Structure formats: structure tokens, C-alpha cells
């Protein structure tokens, strides 16, 4: 399992191709982060702010996006 990053400010970070499977990203700030090709399999993204995030080829299988994860 990956580390606990709940509430972390990762805005504008380059996380492309990172393995964040099963990561705890609850309420994390990922505004305009580069998540291209990122493995987010079973990640907890509940309430995460994903506005403007690049998510091309991101793996979101079984990721929890409930509670206002913003994808626009």
C-alpha cells in the first residue's frame, strides 16, 4: 500500500507515471497536477480537488472518486 497523502497540497506537481495505487489521497489538492499515466488503482480520491489536472492515460480502475472530486 502507498503512503497517506490525505489533505496534501500536490497542486501543480508532476506526478506523471507515478505509482499511487491504493494511495490515501482523501481531500488532497491536485489542482493542475500532471497525473498523466499515473496508476491510481484503488486510490482514495474522495473529496480531492482535481480541477485542471492532466489525466491522460491515468489508471482509475476502482478508484474512489465520491464526494466532490472535481474533474473539469
PDB file of N, H, CA, C and O in Angstrom:
ATOM      1  N   UNK A   1       0.832  -1.192   0.000  1.00  0.00           N
ATOM      2  CA  UNK A   1       0.000   0.000   0.000  1.00  0.00           C
ATOM      3  C   UNK A   1       0.870   1.246   0.000  1.00  0.00           C
ATOM      4  O   UNK A   1       1.968   1.257   0.558  1.00  0.00           O
ATOM      5  N   UNK A   2       0.370   2.282  -0.626  1.00  0.00           N
ATOM      6  H   UNK A   2      -0.522   2.274  -1.079  1.00  0.00           H
ATOM      7  CA  UNK A   2       1.096   3.542  -0.707  1.00  0.00           C
ATOM      8  C   UNK A   2       0.852   4.372   0.551  1.00  0.00           C
ATOM      9  O   UNK A   2      -0.024   4.057   1.356  1.00  0.00           O
ATOM     10  N   UNK A   3       1.624   5.418   0.706  1.00  0.00           N
ATOM     11  H   UNK A   3       2.336   5.674   0.052  1.00  0.00           H
ATOM     12  CA  UNK A   3       1.551   6.272   1.880  1.00  0.00           C
ATOM     13  C   UNK A   3       0.278   7.085   1.991  1.00  0.00           C
ATOM     14  O   UNK A   3      -0.540   7.148   1.073  1.00  0.00           O
ATOM     15  N   UNK A   4       0.146   7.696   3.138  1.00  0.00           N
ATOM     16  H   UNK A   4       0.810   7.644   3.884  1.00  0.00           H
ATOM     17  CA  UNK A   4      -1.025   8.527   3.427  1.00  0.00           C
ATOM     18  C   UNK A   4      -0.727   9.955   2.991  1.00  0.00           C
ATOM     19  O   UNK A   4       0.170  10.606   3.526  1.00  0.00           O
ATOM     20  N   UNK A   5      -1.483  10.429   2.024  1.00  0.00           N
ATOM     21  H   UNK A   5      -2.212   9.901   1.589  1.00  0.00           H
ATOM     22  CA  UNK A   5      -1.322  11.779   1.491  1.00  0.00           C
ATOM     23  C   UNK A   5      -2.611  12.576   1.634  1.00  0.00           C
ATOM     24  O   UNK A   5      -2.823  13.552   0.915  1.00  0.00           O
ATOM     25  N   UNK A   6      -3.470  12.165   2.560  1.00  0.00           N
ATOM     26  H   UNK A   6      -3.298  11.373   3.144  1.00  0.00           H
ATOM     27  CA  UNK A   6      -4.752  12.856   2.710  1.00  0.00           C
ATOM     28  C   UNK A   6      -4.523  14.313   3.070  1.00  0.00           C
ATOM     29  O   UNK A   6      -3.737  14.638   3.961  1.00  0.00           O
ATOM     30  N   UNK A   7      -5.224  15.179   2.361  1.00  0.00           N
ATOM     31  H   UNK A   7      -5.862  14.916   1.638  1.00  0.00           H
ATOM     32  CA  UNK A   7      -5.142  16.610   2.586  1.00  0.00           C
ATOM     33  C   UNK A   7      -3.876  17.274   2.055  1.00  0.00           C
ATOM     34  O   UNK A   7      -3.706  18.483   2.209  1.00  0.00           O
ATOM     35  N   UNK A   8      -2.989  16.505   1.433  1.00  0.00           N
ATOM     36  H   UNK A   8      -3.127  15.523   1.308  1.00  0.00           H
ATOM     37  CA  UNK A   8      -1.721  17.057   0.940  1.00  0.00           C
ATOM     38  C   UNK A   8      -1.948  18.051  -0.187  1.00  0.00           C
ATOM     39  O   UNK A   8      -2.875  17.897  -0.983  1.00  0.00           O
ATOM     40  N   UNK A   9      -1.099  19.071  -0.251  1.00  0.00           N
ATOM     41  H   UNK A   9      -0.347  19.196   0.395  1.00  0.00           H
ATOM     42  CA  UNK A   9      -1.163  20.035  -1.346  1.00  0.00           C
ATOM     43  C   UNK A   9      -0.176  19.593  -2.422  1.00  0.00           C
ATOM     44  O   UNK A   9       1.030  19.815  -2.308  1.00  0.00           O
ATOM     45  N   UNK A  10      -0.707  18.968  -3.462  1.00  0.00           N
ATOM     46  H   UNK A  10      -1.687  18.788  -3.555  1.00  0.00           H
ATOM     47  CA  UNK A  10       0.088  18.481  -4.586  1.00  0.00           C
ATOM     48  C   UNK A  10      -0.254  19.249  -5.850  1.00  0.00           C
ATOM     49  O   UNK A  10      -0.011  18.771  -6.958  1.00  0.00           O
ATOM     50  N   UNK A  11      -0.817  20.437  -5.688  1.00  0.00           N
ATOM     51  H   UNK A  11      -1.015  20.826  -4.788  1.00  0.00           H
ATOM     52  CA  UNK A  11      -1.184  21.268  -6.827  1.00  0.00           C
ATOM     53  C   UNK A  11       0.049  21.563  -7.670  1.00  0.00           C
ATOM     54  O   UNK A  11       1.126  21.836  -7.140  1.00  0.00           O
ATOM     55  N   UNK A  12      -0.119  21.507  -8.967  1.00  0.00           N
ATOM     56  H   UNK A  12      -0.995  21.285  -9.397  1.00  0.00           H
ATOM     57  CA  UNK A  12       0.923  21.797  -9.950  1.00  0.00           C
ATOM     58  C   UNK A  12       2.080  20.800  -9.935  1.00  0.00           C
ATOM     59  O   UNK A  12       3.069  21.018 -10.635  1.00  0.00           O
ATOM     60  N   UNK A  13       1.996  19.718  -9.166  1.00  0.00           N
ATOM     61  H   UNK A  13       1.193  19.541  -8.597  1.00  0.00           H
ATOM     62  CA  UNK A  13       3.079  18.736  -9.112  1.00  0.00           C
ATOM     63  C   UNK A  13       3.068  17.828 -10.334  1.00  0.00           C
ATOM     64  O   UNK A  13       2.010  17.524 -10.886  1.00  0.00           O
ATOM     65  N   UNK A  14       4.248  17.402 -10.747  1.00  0.00           N
ATOM     66  H   UNK A  14       5.107  17.649 -10.299  1.00  0.00           H
ATOM     67  CA  UNK A  14       4.379  16.438 -11.843  1.00  0.00           C
ATOM     68  C   UNK A  14       4.410  15.044 -11.241  1.00  0.00           C
ATOM     69  O   UNK A  14       5.434  14.595 -10.725  1.00  0.00           O
ATOM     70  N   UNK A  15       3.274  14.370 -11.315  1.00  0.00           N
ATOM     71  H   UNK A  15       2.443  14.735 -11.733  1.00  0.00           H
ATOM     72  CA  UNK A  15       3.150  13.004 -10.814  1.00  0.00           C
ATOM     73  C   UNK A  15       2.940  12.033 -11.969  1.00  0.00           C
ATOM     74  O   UNK A  15       2.432  10.927 -11.783  1.00  0.00           O
ATOM     75  N   UNK A  16       3.340  12.462 -13.165  1.00  0.00           N
ATOM     76  H   UNK A  16       3.753  13.360 -13.316  1.00  0.00           H
ATOM     77  CA  UNK A  16       3.132  11.620 -14.346  1.00  0.00           C
ATOM     78  C   UNK A  16       3.853  10.292 -14.175  1.00  0.00           C
ATOM     79  O   UNK A  16       5.003  10.232 -13.740  1.00  0.00           O
ATOM     80  N   UNK A  17       3.148   9.246 -14.526  1.00  0.00           N
ATOM     81  H   UNK A  17       2.214   9.295 -14.879  1.00  0.00           H
ATOM     82  CA  UNK A  17       3.636   7.865 -14.484  1.00  0.00           C
ATOM     83  C   UNK A  17       3.969   7.370 -13.077  1.00  0.00           C
ATOM     84  O   UNK A  17       4.629   6.340 -12.936  1.00  0.00           O
ATOM     85  N   UNK A  18       3.532   8.076 -12.035  1.00  0.00           N
ATOM     86  H   UNK A  18       2.996   8.913 -12.150  1.00  0.00           H
ATOM     87  CA  UNK A  18       3.769   7.643 -10.655  1.00  0.00           C
ATOM     88  C   UNK A  18       2.859   6.465 -10.316  1.00  0.00           C
ATOM     89  O   UNK A  18       1.758   6.343 -10.852  1.00  0.00           O
ATOM     90  N   UNK A  19       3.327   5.613  -9.430  1.00  0.00           N
ATOM     91  H   UNK A  19       4.221   5.713  -8.994  1.00  0.00           H
ATOM     92  CA  UNK A  19       2.507   4.514  -8.941  1.00  0.00           C
ATOM     93  C   UNK A  19       1.884   4.942  -7.621  1.00  0.00           C
ATOM     94  O   UNK A  19       2.529   4.893  -6.574  1.00  0.00           O
ATOM     95  N   UNK A  20       0.628   5.361  -7.680  1.00  0.00           N
ATOM     96  H   UNK A  20       0.104   5.401  -8.531  1.00  0.00           H
ATOM     97  CA  UNK A  20      -0.113   5.770  -6.496  1.00  0.00           C
ATOM     98  C   UNK A  20      -1.278   4.823  -6.237  1.00  0.00           C
ATOM     99  O   UNK A  20      -2.306   5.218  -5.686  1.00  0.00           O
ATOM    100  N   UNK A  21      -1.100   3.574  -6.640  1.00  0.00           N
ATOM    101  H   UNK A  21      -0.265   3.253  -7.087  1.00  0.00           H
ATOM    102  CA  UNK A  21      -2.170   2.600  -6.417  1.00  0.00           C
ATOM    103  C   UNK A  21      -2.388   2.448  -4.913  1.00  0.00           C
ATOM    104  O   UNK A  21      -1.435   2.381  -4.136  1.00  0.00           O
ATOM    105  N   UNK A  22      -3.627   2.396  -4.530  1.00  0.00           N
ATOM    106  H   UNK A  22      -4.401   2.450  -5.161  1.00  0.00           H
ATOM    107  CA  UNK A  22      -4.114   2.284  -3.152  1.00  0.00           C
ATOM    108  C   UNK A  22      -3.700   3.464  -2.262  1.00  0.00           C
ATOM    109  O   UNK A  22      -3.811   3.364  -1.040  1.00  0.00           O
ATOM    110  N   UNK A  23      -3.236   4.560  -2.829  1.00  0.00           N
ATOM    111  H   UNK A  23      -3.146   4.641  -3.822  1.00  0.00           H
ATOM    112  CA  UNK A  23      -2.823   5.723  -2.038  1.00  0.00           C
ATOM    113  C   UNK A  23      -4.017   6.393  -1.366  1.00  0.00           C
ATOM    114  O   UNK A  23      -5.116   6.424  -1.920  1.00  0.00           O
ATOM    115  N   UNK A  24      -3.793   6.924  -0.180  1.00  0.00           N
ATOM    116  H   UNK A  24      -2.900   6.899   0.270  1.00  0.00           H
ATOM    117  CA  UNK A  24      -4.803   7.695   0.534  1.00  0.00           C
ATOM    118  C   UNK A  24      -4.631   9.158   0.142  1.00  0.00           C
ATOM    119  O   UNK A  24      -3.788   9.865   0.695  1.00  0.00           O
ATOM    120  N   UNK A  25      -5.440   9.603  -0.819  1.00  0.00           N
ATOM    121  H   UNK A  25      -6.125   9.029  -1.268  1.00  0.00           H
ATOM    122  CA  UNK A  25      -5.409  10.977  -1.307  1.00  0.00           C
ATOM    123  C   UNK A  25      -6.703  11.703  -0.939  1.00  0.00           C
ATOM    124  O   UNK A  25      -7.133  12.619  -1.640  1.00  0.00           O
ATOM    125  N   UNK A  26      -7.309  11.285   0.158  1.00  0.00           N
ATOM    126  H   UNK A  26      -6.959  10.541   0.727  1.00  0.00           H
ATOM    127  CA  UNK A  26      -8.565  11.877   0.607  1.00  0.00           C
ATOM    128  C   UNK A  26      -8.400  13.387   0.778  1.00  0.00           C
ATOM    129  O   UNK A  26      -7.514  13.843   1.500  1.00  0.00           O
ATOM    130  N   UNK A  27      -9.255  14.153   0.112  1.00  0.00           N
ATOM    131  H   UNK A  27      -9.975  13.782  -0.474  1.00  0.00           H
ATOM    132  CA  UNK A  27      -9.274  15.616   0.188  1.00  0.00           C
ATOM    133  C   UNK A  27      -7.942  16.262  -0.199  1.00  0.00           C
ATOM    134  O   UNK A  27      -7.641  17.372   0.240  1.00  0.00           O
ATOM    135  N   UNK A  28      -7.152  15.577  -1.011  1.00  0.00           N
ATOM    136  H   UNK A  28      -7.396  14.675  -1.368  1.00  0.00           H
ATOM    137  CA  UNK A  28      -5.874  16.139  -1.463  1.00  0.00           C
ATOM    138  C   UNK A  28      -6.113  17.234  -2.500  1.00  0.00           C
ATOM    139  O   UNK A  28      -7.101  17.202  -3.233  1.00  0.00           O
ATOM    140  N   UNK A  29      -5.213  18.186  -2.551  1.00  0.00           N
ATOM    141  H   UNK A  29      -4.411  18.212  -1.955  1.00  0.00           H
ATOM    142  CA  UNK A  29      -5.279  19.281  -3.511  1.00  0.00           C
ATOM    143  C   UNK A  29      -4.389  18.910  -4.704  1.00  0.00           C
ATOM    144  O   UNK A  29      -3.161  18.944  -4.617  1.00  0.00           O
ATOM    145  N   UNK A  30      -5.036  18.558  -5.813  1.00  0.00           N
ATOM    146  H   UNK A  30      -6.033  18.531  -5.883  1.00  0.00           H
ATOM    147  CA  UNK A  30      -4.329  18.120  -7.016  1.00  0.00           C
ATOM    148  C   UNK A  30      -4.621  19.051  -8.191  1.00  0.00           C
ATOM    149  O   UNK A  30      -4.537  18.643  -9.349  1.00  0.00           O
ATOM    150  N   UNK A  31      -4.964  20.301  -7.887  1.00  0.00           N
ATOM    151  H   UNK A  31      -5.033  20.632  -6.946  1.00  0.00           H
ATOM    152  CA  UNK A  31      -5.290  21.271  -8.918  1.00  0.00           C
ATOM    153  C   UNK A  31      -4.130  21.422  -9.888  1.00  0.00           C
ATOM    154  O   UNK A  31      -2.998  21.685  -9.481  1.00  0.00           O
ATOM    155  N   UNK A  32      -4.415  21.256 -11.163  1.00  0.00           N
ATOM    156  H   UNK A  32      -5.334  21.042 -11.494  1.00  0.00           H
ATOM    157  CA  UNK A  32      -3.444  21.393 -12.250  1.00  0.00           C
ATOM    158  C   UNK A  32      -2.220  20.486 -12.107  1.00  0.00           C
ATOM    159  O   UNK A  32      -1.163  20.768 -12.672  1.00  0.00           O
ATOM    160  N   UNK A  33      -2.368  19.402 -11.352  1.00  0.00           N
ATOM    161  H   UNK A  33      -3.227  19.173 -10.893  1.00  0.00           H
ATOM    162  CA  UNK A  33      -1.287  18.422 -11.251  1.00  0.00           C
ATOM    163  C   UNK A  33      -1.238  17.598 -12.533  1.00  0.00           C
ATOM    164  O   UNK A  33      -2.260  17.414 -13.195  1.00  0.00           O
ATOM    165  N   UNK A  34      -0.066  17.107 -12.879  1.00  0.00           N
ATOM    166  H   UNK A  34       0.764  17.256 -12.341  1.00  0.00           H
ATOM    167  CA  UNK A  34       0.080  16.233 -14.042  1.00  0.00           C
ATOM    168  C   UNK A  34       0.027  14.787 -13.561  1.00  0.00           C
ATOM    169  O   UNK A  34       0.989  14.266 -12.997  1.00  0.00           O
ATOM    170  N   UNK A  35      -1.117  14.152 -13.798  1.00  0.00           N
ATOM    171  H   UNK A  35      -1.898  14.575 -14.257  1.00  0.00           H
ATOM    172  CA  UNK A  35      -1.330  12.759 -13.417  1.00  0.00           C
ATOM    173  C   UNK A  35      -1.353  11.860 -14.651  1.00  0.00           C
ATOM    174  O   UNK A  35      -1.895  10.756 -14.606  1.00  0.00           O
ATOM    175  N   UNK A  36      -0.774  12.323 -15.737  1.00  0.00           N
ATOM    176  H   UNK A  36      -0.334  13.221 -15.774  1.00  0.00           H
ATOM    177  CA  UNK A  36      -0.752  11.553 -16.987  1.00  0.00           C
ATOM    178  C   UNK A  36      -0.050  10.217 -16.757  1.00  0.00           C
ATOM    179  O   UNK A  36       1.082  10.177 -16.276  1.00  0.00           O
ATOM    180  N   UNK A  37      -0.721   9.142 -17.099  1.00  0.00           N
ATOM    181  H   UNK A  37      -1.641   9.175 -17.489  1.00  0.00           H
ATOM    182  CA  UNK A  37      -0.143   7.812 -16.974  1.00  0.00           C
ATOM    183  C   UNK A  37       0.013   7.338 -15.542  1.00  0.00           C
ATOM    184  O   UNK A  37       0.621   6.296 -15.298  1.00  0.00           O
ATOM    185  N   UNK A  38      -0.523   8.081 -14.597  1.00  0.00           N
ATOM    186  H   UNK A  38      -1.018   8.928 -14.794  1.00  0.00           H
ATOM    187  CA  UNK A  38      -0.404   7.749 -13.178  1.00  0.00           C
ATOM    188  C   UNK A  38      -1.285   6.540 -12.837  1.00  0.00           C
ATOM    189  O   UNK A  38      -2.423   6.445 -13.296  1.00  0.00           O
ATOM    190  N   UNK A  39      -0.753   5.626 -12.036  1.00  0.00           N
ATOM    191  H   UNK A  39       0.172   5.703 -11.663  1.00  0.00           H
ATOM    192  CA  UNK A  39      -1.520   4.466 -11.595  1.00  0.00           C
ATOM    193  C   UNK A  39      -2.243   4.833 -10.300  1.00  0.00           C
ATOM    194  O   UNK A  39      -1.627   4.917  -9.238  1.00  0.00           O
ATOM    195  N   UNK A  40      -3.549   5.050 -10.399  1.00  0.00           N
ATOM    196  H   UNK A  40      -4.049   4.982 -11.262  1.00  0.00           H
ATOM    197  CA  UNK A  40      -4.378   5.398  -9.250  1.00  0.00           C
ATOM    198  C   UNK A  40      -5.352   4.269  -8.919  1.00  0.00           C
ATOM    199  O   UNK A  40      -6.429   4.514  -8.376  1.00  0.00           O
ATOM    200  N   UNK A  41      -4.976   3.044  -9.244  1.00  0.00           N
ATOM    201  H   UNK A  41      -4.101   2.845  -9.685  1.00  0.00           H
ATOM    202  CA  UNK A  41      -5.807   1.867  -8.986  1.00  0.00           C
ATOM    203  C   UNK A  41      -6.159   1.802  -7.496  1.00  0.00           C
ATOM    204  O   UNK A  41      -5.275   1.770  -6.640  1.00  0.00           O
ATOM    205  N   UNK A  42      -7.447   1.783  -7.207  1.00  0.00           N
ATOM    206  H   UNK A  42      -8.165   1.809  -7.903  1.00  0.00           H
ATOM    207  CA  UNK A  42      -7.994   1.690  -5.854  1.00  0.00           C
ATOM    208  C   UNK A  42      -7.563   2.827  -4.931  1.00  0.00           C
ATOM    209  O   UNK A  42      -7.611   2.680  -3.710  1.00  0.00           O
ATOM    210  N   UNK A  43      -7.146   3.946  -5.492  1.00  0.00           N
ATOM    211  H   UNK A  43      -7.107   4.066  -6.484  1.00  0.00           H
ATOM    212  CA  UNK A  43      -6.765   5.105  -4.677  1.00  0.00           C
ATOM    213  C   UNK A  43      -7.998   5.762  -4.071  1.00  0.00           C
ATOM    214  O   UNK A  43      -9.074   5.754  -4.668  1.00  0.00           O
ATOM    215  N   UNK A  44      -7.835   6.325  -2.892  1.00  0.00           N
ATOM    216  H   UNK A  44      -6.961   6.332  -2.407  1.00  0.00           H
ATOM    217  CA  UNK A  44      -8.913   7.048  -2.222  1.00  0.00           C
ATOM    218  C   UNK A  44      -8.799   8.517  -2.612  1.00  0.00           C
ATOM    219  O   UNK A  44      -7.976   9.253  -2.067  1.00  0.00           O
ATOM    220  N   UNK A  45      -9.634   8.934  -3.561  1.00  0.00           N
ATOM    221  H   UNK A  45     -10.303   8.337  -4.004  1.00  0.00           H
ATOM    222  CA  UNK A  45      -9.647  10.312  -4.045  1.00  0.00           C
ATOM    223  C   UNK A  45     -10.915  11.043  -3.615  1.00  0.00           C
ATOM    224  O   UNK A  45     -11.294  12.044  -4.223  1.00  0.00           O
ATOM    225  N   UNK A  46     -11.570  10.543  -2.567  1.00  0.00           N
ATOM    226  H   UNK A  46     -11.262   9.730  -2.073  1.00  0.00           H
ATOM    227  CA  UNK A  46     -12.806  11.184  -2.111  1.00  0.00           C
ATOM    228  C   UNK A  46     -12.524  12.621  -1.715  1.00  0.00           C
ATOM    229  O   UNK A  46     -11.642  12.894  -0.900  1.00  0.00           O
ATOM    230  N   UNK A  47     -13.279  13.528  -2.298  1.00  0.00           N
ATOM    231  H   UNK A  47     -13.995  13.306  -2.960  1.00  0.00           H
ATOM    232  CA  UNK A  47     -13.163  14.935  -1.962  1.00  0.00           C
ATOM    233  C   UNK A  47     -11.914  15.614  -2.504  1.00  0.00           C
ATOM    234  O   UNK A  47     -11.664  16.778  -2.192  1.00  0.00           O
ATOM    235  N   UNK A  48     -11.134  14.915  -3.302  1.00  0.00           N
ATOM    236  H   UNK A  48     -11.338  13.969  -3.556  1.00  0.00           H
ATOM    237  CA  UNK A  48      -9.915  15.507  -3.862  1.00  0.00           C
ATOM    238  C   UNK A  48     -10.275  16.571  -4.898  1.00  0.00           C
ATOM    239  O   UNK A  48     -11.259  16.438  -5.625  1.00  0.00           O
ATOM    240  N   UNK A  49      -9.472  17.613  -4.951  1.00  0.00           N
ATOM    241  H   UNK A  49      -8.673  17.721  -4.360  1.00  0.00           H
ATOM    242  CA  UNK A  49      -9.681  18.692  -5.916  1.00  0.00           C
ATOM    243  C   UNK A  49      -8.803  18.428  -7.130  1.00  0.00           C
ATOM    244  O   UNK A  49      -7.586  18.603  -7.080  1.00  0.00           O
ATOM    245  N   UNK A  50      -9.430  18.006  -8.216  1.00  0.00           N
ATOM    246  H   UNK A  50     -10.419  17.864  -8.256  1.00  0.00           H
ATOM    247  CA  UNK A  50      -8.716  17.626  -9.435  1.00  0.00           C
ATOM    248  C   UNK A  50      -8.958  18.615 -10.569  1.00  0.00           C
ATOM    249  O   UNK A  50      -8.770  18.276 -11.737  1.00  0.00           O
ATOM    250  N   UNK A  51      -9.371  19.834 -10.236  1.00  0.00           N
ATOM    251  H   UNK A  51      -9.524  20.110  -9.287  1.00  0.00           H
ATOM    252  CA  UNK A  51      -9.647  20.818 -11.287  1.00  0.00           C
ATOM    253  C   UNK A  51      -8.389  21.112 -12.098  1.00  0.00           C
ATOM    254  O   UNK A  51      -7.343  21.454 -11.547  1.00  0.00           O
ATOM    255  N   UNK A  52      -8.509  20.975 -13.401  1.00  0.00           N
ATOM    256  H   UNK A  52      -9.359  20.697 -13.849  1.00  0.00           H
ATOM    257  CA  UNK A  52      -7.412  21.278 -14.307  1.00  0.00           C
ATOM    258  C   UNK A  52      -6.308  20.247 -14.325  1.00  0.00           C
ATOM    259  O   UNK A  52      -5.284  20.458 -14.976  1.00  0.00           O
ATOM    260  N   UNK A  53      -6.485  19.138 -13.630  1.00  0.00           N
ATOM    261  H   UNK A  53      -7.316  18.966 -13.101  1.00  0.00           H
ATOM    262  CA  UNK A  53      -5.454  18.093 -13.615  1.00  0.00           C
ATOM    263  C   UNK A  53      -5.381  17.398 -14.973  1.00  0.00           C
ATOM    264  O   UNK A  53      -6.406  17.148 -15.606  1.00  0.00           O
ATOM    265  N   UNK A  54      -4.172  17.092 -15.410  1.00  0.00           N
ATOM    266  H   UNK A  54      -3.339  17.295 -14.896  1.00  0.00           H
ATOM    267  CA  UNK A  54      -3.967  16.317 -16.634  1.00  0.00           C
ATOM    268  C   UNK A  54      -4.040  14.848 -16.252  1.00  0.00           C
ATOM    269  O   UNK A  54      -3.283  14.377 -15.402  1.00  0.00           O
ATOM    270  N   UNK A  55      -4.971  14.119 -16.895  1.00  0.00           N
ATOM    271  H   UNK A  55      -5.585  14.502 -17.585  1.00  0.00           H
ATOM    272  CA  UNK A  55      -5.184  12.727 -16.507  1.00  0.00           C
ATOM    273  C   UNK A  55      -5.159  11.774 -17.692  1.00  0.00           C
ATOM    274  O   UNK A  55      -5.745  10.693 -17.630  1.00  0.00           O
ATOM    275  N   UNK A  56      -4.490  12.160 -18.767  1.00  0.00           N
ATOM    276  H   UNK A  56      -4.014  13.038 -18.817  1.00  0.00           H
ATOM    277  CA  UNK A  56      -4.422  11.305 -19.948  1.00  0.00           C
ATOM    278  C   UNK A  56      -3.729   9.993 -19.588  1.00  0.00           C
ATOM    279  O   UNK A  56      -2.632   9.990 -19.030  1.00  0.00           O
ATOM    280  N   UNK A  57      -4.377   8.891 -19.912  1.00  0.00           N
ATOM    281  H   UNK A  57      -5.268   8.893 -20.365  1.00  0.00           H
ATOM    282  CA  UNK A  57      -3.891   7.534 -19.675  1.00  0.00           C
ATOM    283  C   UNK A  57      -3.768   7.167 -18.193  1.00  0.00           C
ATOM    284  O   UNK A  57      -3.148   6.157 -17.859  1.00  0.00           O
ATOM    285  N   UNK A  58      -4.350   7.975 -17.307  1.00  0.00           N
ATOM    286  H   UNK A  58      -4.854   8.795 -17.580  1.00  0.00           H
ATOM    287  CA  UNK A  58      -4.326   7.631 -15.876  1.00  0.00           C
ATOM    288  C   UNK A  58      -5.187   6.389 -15.635  1.00  0.00           C
ATOM    289  O   UNK A  58      -6.246   6.227 -16.241  1.00  0.00           O
ATOM    290  N   UNK A  59      -4.725   5.537 -14.762  1.00  0.00           N
ATOM    291  H   UNK A  59      -3.864   5.668 -14.270  1.00  0.00           H
ATOM    292  CA  UNK A  59      -5.460   4.315 -14.415  1.00  0.00           C
ATOM    293  C   UNK A  59      -6.300   4.621 -13.194  1.00  0.00           C
ATOM    294  O   UNK A  59      -5.778   4.842 -12.101  1.00  0.00           O
ATOM    295  N   UNK A  60      -7.621   4.633 -13.393  1.00  0.00           N
ATOM    296  H   UNK A  60      -8.046   4.453 -14.281  1.00  0.00           H
ATOM    297  CA  UNK A  60      -8.550   4.979 -12.318  1.00  0.00           C
ATOM    298  C   UNK A  60      -9.433   3.800 -11.916  1.00  0.00           C
ATOM    299  O   UNK A  60     -10.445   3.985 -11.240  1.00  0.00           O
ATOM    300  N   UNK A  61      -9.059   2.597 -12.326  1.00  0.00           N
ATOM    301  H   UNK A  61      -8.237   2.447 -12.876  1.00  0.00           H
ATOM    302  CA  UNK A  61      -9.868   1.420 -12.031  1.00  0.00           C
ATOM    303  C   UNK A  61     -10.040   1.266 -10.520  1.00  0.00           C
ATOM    304  O   UNK A  61      -9.066   1.227  -9.768  1.00  0.00           O
ATOM    305  N   UNK A  62     -11.293   1.181 -10.097  1.00  0.00           N
ATOM    306  H   UNK A  62     -12.084   1.212 -10.708  1.00  0.00           H
ATOM    307  CA  UNK A  62     -11.703   1.007  -8.708  1.00  0.00           C
ATOM    308  C   UNK A  62     -11.279   2.158  -7.795  1.00  0.00           C
ATOM    309  O   UNK A  62     -11.328   2.013  -6.573  1.00  0.00           O
ATOM    310  N   UNK A  63     -10.863   3.300  -8.358  1.00  0.00           N
ATOM    311  H   UNK A  63     -10.823   3.417  -9.350  1.00  0.00           H
ATOM    312  CA  UNK A  63     -10.552   4.473  -7.542  1.00  0.00           C
ATOM    313  C   UNK A  63     -11.849   5.032  -6.971  1.00  0.00           C
ATOM    314  O   UNK A  63     -12.886   5.003  -7.635  1.00  0.00           O
ATOM    315  N   UNK A  64     -11.795   5.538  -5.755  1.00  0.00           N
ATOM    316  H   UNK A  64     -10.953   5.562  -5.216  1.00  0.00           H
ATOM    317  CA  UNK A  64     -12.972   6.110  -5.098  1.00  0.00           C
ATOM    318  C   UNK A  64     -12.966   7.617  -5.332  1.00  0.00           C
ATOM    319  O   UNK A  64     -12.168   8.347  -4.746  1.00  0.00           O
ATOM    320  N   UNK A  65     -13.875   8.071  -6.202  1.00  0.00           N
ATOM    321  H   UNK A  65     -14.524   7.477  -6.679  1.00  0.00           H
ATOM    322  CA  UNK A  65     -13.957   9.477  -6.584  1.00  0.00           C
ATOM    323  C   UNK A  65     -15.187  10.161  -5.996  1.00  0.00           C
ATOM    324  O   UNK A  65     -15.589  11.223  -6.471  1.00  0.00           O
ATOM    325  N   UNK A  66     -15.784   9.570  -4.977  1.00  0.00           N
ATOM    326  H   UNK A  66     -15.458   8.707  -4.591  1.00  0.00           H
ATOM    327  CA  UNK A  66     -17.006  10.135  -4.391  1.00  0.00           C
ATOM    328  C   UNK A  66     -16.727  11.430  -3.634  1.00  0.00           C
ATOM    329  O   UNK A  66     -15.593  11.713  -3.249  1.00  0.00           O
ATOM    330  N   UNK A  67     -17.768  12.191  -3.436  1.00  0.00           N
ATOM    331  H   UNK A  67     -18.690  11.960  -3.749  1.00  0.00           H
ATOM    332  CA  UNK A  67     -17.705  13.337  -2.546  1.00  0.00           C
ATOM    333  C   UNK A  67     -17.053  14.566  -3.120  1.00  0.00           C
ATOM    334  O   UNK A  67     -16.347  15.280  -2.408  1.00  0.00           O
ATOM    335  N   UNK A  68     -17.270  14.830  -4.386  1.00  0.00           N
ATOM    336  H   UNK A  68     -17.844  14.249  -4.964  1.00  0.00           H
ATOM    337  CA  UNK A  68     -16.864  16.105  -4.938  1.00  0.00           C
ATOM    338  C   UNK A  68     -15.501  16.162  -5.556  1.00  0.00           C
ATOM    339  O   UNK A  68     -14.929  17.247  -5.665  1.00  0.00           O
ATOM    340  N   UNK A  69     -14.950  15.038  -5.968  1.00  0.00           N
ATOM    341  H   UNK A  69     -15.415  14.157  -5.880  1.00  0.00           H
ATOM    342  CA  UNK A  69     -13.723  15.080  -6.744  1.00  0.00           C
ATOM    343  C   UNK A  69     -14.056  15.839  -8.023  1.00  0.00           C
ATOM    344  O   UNK A  69     -14.939  15.416  -8.770  1.00  0.00           O
ATOM    345  N   UNK A  70     -13.393  16.917  -8.286  1.00  0.00           N
ATOM    346  H   UNK A  70     -12.676  17.260  -7.679  1.00  0.00           H
ATOM    347  CA  UNK A  70     -13.768  17.819  -9.377  1.00  0.00           C
ATOM    348  C   UNK A  70     -12.937  17.540 -10.613  1.00  0.00           C
ATOM    349  O   UNK A  70     -11.725  17.752 -10.616  1.00  0.00           O
ATOM    350  N   UNK A  71     -13.588  17.067 -11.658  1.00  0.00           N
ATOM    351  H   UNK A  71     -14.574  16.895 -11.655  1.00  0.00           H
ATOM    352  CA  UNK A  71     -12.882  16.685 -12.886  1.00  0.00           C
ATOM    353  C   UNK A  71     -13.284  17.597 -14.018  1.00  0.00           C
ATOM    354  O   UNK A  71     -14.037  17.183 -14.899  1.00  0.00           O
ATOM    355  N   UNK A  72     -12.806  18.820 -14.022  1.00  0.00           N
ATOM    356  H   UNK A  72     -12.195  19.156 -13.306  1.00  0.00           H
ATOM    357  CA  UNK A  72     -13.058  19.724 -15.135  1.00  0.00           C
ATOM    358  C   UNK A  72     -12.000  20.786 -15.181  1.00  0.00           C
ATOM    359  O   UNK A  72     -12.033  21.653 -16.055  1.00  0.00           O
TER     360      UNK A  72
END
